[in-house]
Amino acid sequence: MEILDVKHGIEIIAALLCFIVLLPSSLKVRNLTKVYLLGSICCFFTSKIYVLIGPSYLVRDVETWGNFVSISLVLSALFVIIRDSKPMFARFPIYLTLLPLSGIIFFAVIPTSYAIKDILEIIMQAGAILVALLIFGVNTYLFKWKWTFIGSILAFLCAFVIPFINVYGPMNGLLLGSILLSLGMILLTFSLIKYPINTEIT
């Protein structure tokens, strides 16, 4: 239980740090990617706080919902990056970047089966990492985006994979995954602040 508390504590500190750093630039510049990411961080942060101090009988539900909504918002942010990488005439309507959030409806109607929800969450996480890796990889190669973008996605990938490998024991794997997740969040936040990739909502 102590390792889990440390894990959640690390994630809370990283999320709070990323939110504080990302918020000012999001208010100054119209950047929908950052807005979605701020929403994702808020959901993640809130669910982790609840895990530490909330009633235990709702912890699993709150954490599951927080993770799912957070991942959906990350996918929406990736949709914005994809949209903005296209020429003006080829861009899809901005409201379609909300499409990943429609998964919340299906998530809500799933019967109370944590196994099904966990599988759906894993699929969403894997999809977000794969899409981000493709986007950042291609743009780093073609347009010389900074390596920190790729570094953040690789950290997310390792954080996703390590708990399944279970080399160091389940608890240690979760803790290492949490550290890598936090590292990925910090690297991505630094990259978005230092090297902005889109600046206007159009």
C-alpha positions in Angstrom: 0.0 0.0 0.0 2.9 2.4 0.8 4.3 1.9 -2.7 0.9 2.7 -4.2 0.8 5.9 -2.1 4.2 6.9 -3.4 3.1 6.1 -6.9 0.0 8.3 -6.7 2.1 11.0 -5.0 4.6 11.2 -7.8 1.8 11.4 -10.4 0.0 14.1 -8.5 3.2 16.3 -8.1 4.0 15.8 -11.8 0.5 16.6 -12.9 0.3 19.7 -10.7 3.7 20.9 -12.0 2.6 20.4 -15.7 -0.7 22.2 -15.1 1.0 25.2 -13.5 3.6 25.5 -16.2 1.1 24.9 -19.1 -1.7 27.2 -17.9 -0.1 30.7 -18.5 0.8 29.9 -22.1 -2.6 28.5 -22.8 -4.2 31.7 -21.5 -2.0 33.9 -23.6 -2.1 32.1 -26.9 -5.1 30.4 -28.5 -4.0 26.9 -28.6 -6.6 24.1 -28.6 -4.0 21.4 -28.1 -2.9 22.9 -24.8 -6.6 23.4 -23.7 -7.3 19.7 -24.2 -4.1 18.7 -22.5 -5.0 21.0 -19.5 -8.4 19.2 -19.3 -6.6 15.9 -19.4 -4.2 16.9 -16.6 -7.2 18.1 -14.5 -9.0 14.8 -14.8 -5.9 12.8 -14.0 -4.9 15.0 -11.1 -8.5 15.0 -9.6 -8.8 11.2 -9.8 -5.4 10.7 -8.2 -6.2 13.1 -5.3 -9.5 11.2 -4.8 -7.6 7.9 -4.7 -5.5 9.2 -1.8 -8.1 10.9 0.3 -11.5 9.8 -1.0 -13.8 7.0 0.4 -12.4 3.6 -0.6 -15.6 2.2 -2.0 -15.5 4.6 -4.9 -11.8 4.7 -5.6 -11.8 2.1 -8.4 -14.7 3.9 -10.2 -13.2 7.3 -9.9 -9.8 6.3 -11.0 -11.2 4.3 -14.0 -13.3 7.3 -15.1 -10.5 9.8 -14.5 -8.1 7.8 -16.6 -10.6 7.2 -19.4 -11.6 10.9 -19.7 -8.0 11.9 -19.5 -7.0 9.6 -22.3 -9.9 10.8 -24.4 -8.8 14.4 -24.1 -5.3 13.4 -25.1 -6.6 11.8 -28.2 -8.6 15.0 -28.9 -5.3 17.0 -28.6 -3.7 14.6 -31.1 -6.6 15.2 -33.4 -5.9 18.9 -33.3 -2.2 18.3 -34.2 -3.3 16.1 -37.1 -5.8 18.8 -38.3 -3.3 21.6 -38.0 -0.7 19.6 -40.0 -2.9 19.7 -43.1 -3.3 22.5 -45.6 -6.2 24.9 -44.8 -8.4 23.5 -47.6 -7.9 19.9 -46.3 -8.6 20.5 -42.6 -11.7 18.8 -41.1 -14.0 20.9 -38.9 -12.7 21.8 -35.5 -15.6 20.2 -33.7 -14.5 16.8 -35.0 -11.6 17.0 -32.6 -14.2 16.2 -29.9 -14.9 12.9 -31.5 -12.7 10.8 -29.0 -14.9 12.2 -26.2 -17.9 10.3 -27.7 -16.3 7.2 -26.2 -17.4 8.4 -22.8 -21.0 7.6 -23.8 -20.1 3.9 -24.5 -18.0 3.7 -21.4 -20.9 4.9 -19.3 -23.3 2.2 -20.6 -20.9 -0.7 -20.1 -22.1 -2.8 -17.3 -20.1 -2.7 -14.0 -17.4 -4.9 -15.3 -14.0 -3.7 -14.4 -12.4 -6.2 -16.7 -14.1 -4.8 -19.8 -13.4 -1.2 -18.8 -9.8 -2.0 -18.1 -9.4 -3.6 -21.5 -11.0 -0.6 -23.2 -8.7 1.7 -21.2 -5.7 -0.2 -22.3 -6.8 -0.1 -25.9 -7.2 3.7 -25.7 -3.8 4.1 -24.0 -2.1 2.0 -26.7 -3.9 3.9 -29.4 -2.9 7.3 -28.0 0.7 6.3 -27.7 0.8 4.8 -31.2 -0.8 7.8 -32.8 1.5 10.2 -30.9 4.6 8.2 -31.8 3.6 8.3 -35.5 2.8 12.1 -35.4 5.9 13.1 -33.5 8.2 10.7 -35.3 7.1 11.9 -38.8 7.3 15.5 -37.8 10.7 15.1 -36.1 12.0 13.5 -39.3 10.4 15.8 -41.8 10.2 19.2 -40.0 13.0 18.8 -37.4 10.8 18.9 -34.3 12.9 18.7 -31.2 13.9 15.3 -29.8 12.1 16.0 -26.5 8.7 15.3 -28.2 9.9 11.8 -29.2 11.5 11.4 -25.7 8.2 12.1 -24.0 6.3 9.5 -26.1 9.0 6.9 -25.5 8.7 7.5 -21.8 4.9 7.1 -22.1 5.5 3.9 -24.1 7.8 2.5 -21.4 5.4 3.4 -18.7 2.7 1.6 -20.5 4.7 -1.6 -21.2 6.7 -2.0 -17.9 3.7 -3.0 -15.6 2.9 -5.8 -18.0 6.4 -7.2 -18.1 6.5 -7.6 -14.3 10.3 -8.1 -14.2 10.8 -6.3 -10.9 7.6 -7.5 -9.2 4.1 -5.9 -9.6 4.5 -3.1 -7.1 8.0 -2.1 -8.3 6.7 -2.2 -11.9 3.9 0.1 -11.1 6.2 2.5 -9.3 8.7 2.5 -12.2 5.8 3.0 -14.6 4.6 5.9 -12.6 8.1 7.5 -12.6 8.3 7.1 -16.4 4.7 8.5 -16.9 5.7 11.6 -14.8 8.9 12.0 -16.8 6.9 11.8 -20.1 4.4 14.4 -18.8 7.2 16.8 -17.8 9.1 16.3 -21.1 5.9 16.9 -23.2 5.0 20.0 -21.2 8.5 21.4 -21.6 8.4 20.7 -25.4 5.0 22.4 -25.9 6.2 25.5 -24.0 9.7 25.7 -25.5 8.8 24.6 -29.0 5.1 25.4 -29.7 3.7 23.4 -32.6 0.4 25.2 -33.2 -0.8 28.5 -32.0 -4.2 29.4 -33.4 -7.7 27.9 -33.1 -9.1 28.0 -36.6 
